[in-house]
Amino acid sequence: MTTLSTNYSNDLPEIVMIAGDKQDFSYSFFTSACALIDVTTGSCTVVIFRYGDPSHAILTLTGSPVGDPINVFTAVLPSACSLDLSGAYQQQPKVTYDSGDIYSPSQGKIYVYPTPSS
């Protein structure tokens, strides 16, 4: 297994949401030379974990390549899956290929505020 271009910086835009909200994700993958990376031939996921604790995934979302362009995939965090979340998290998109190669170029912060009491 090879990990390709892994970058653990928080270079994705921050997301701020309220527990119980649905969140749509969209990721574009490029090489360091700005060439498109074909995500349509891999398994796309988004791993969400508590901020600073990447070894304990809270959620793993399945992504769907959009097809055109070939370097973009989307994923959805359903509202039911965010109900019990509160605090700082990180998102990490990954593409895993049949060869075992993993492309995980970035991370980003997600801040989830508890649902306001009525």
Buried (B, 14 or more C-beta within 10 A) or exposed (E): EEEBBEEEEBEBEEBEBBBBBEBEBEBBBEEEEEEEBBBBEBBBBBBBBBBEEEEEBBBEBEBEBBEEEBBBBBBBBEBEBBEEBBEEBBBBBBBBBEEEEBBBBBBBBBBBEEBEEE
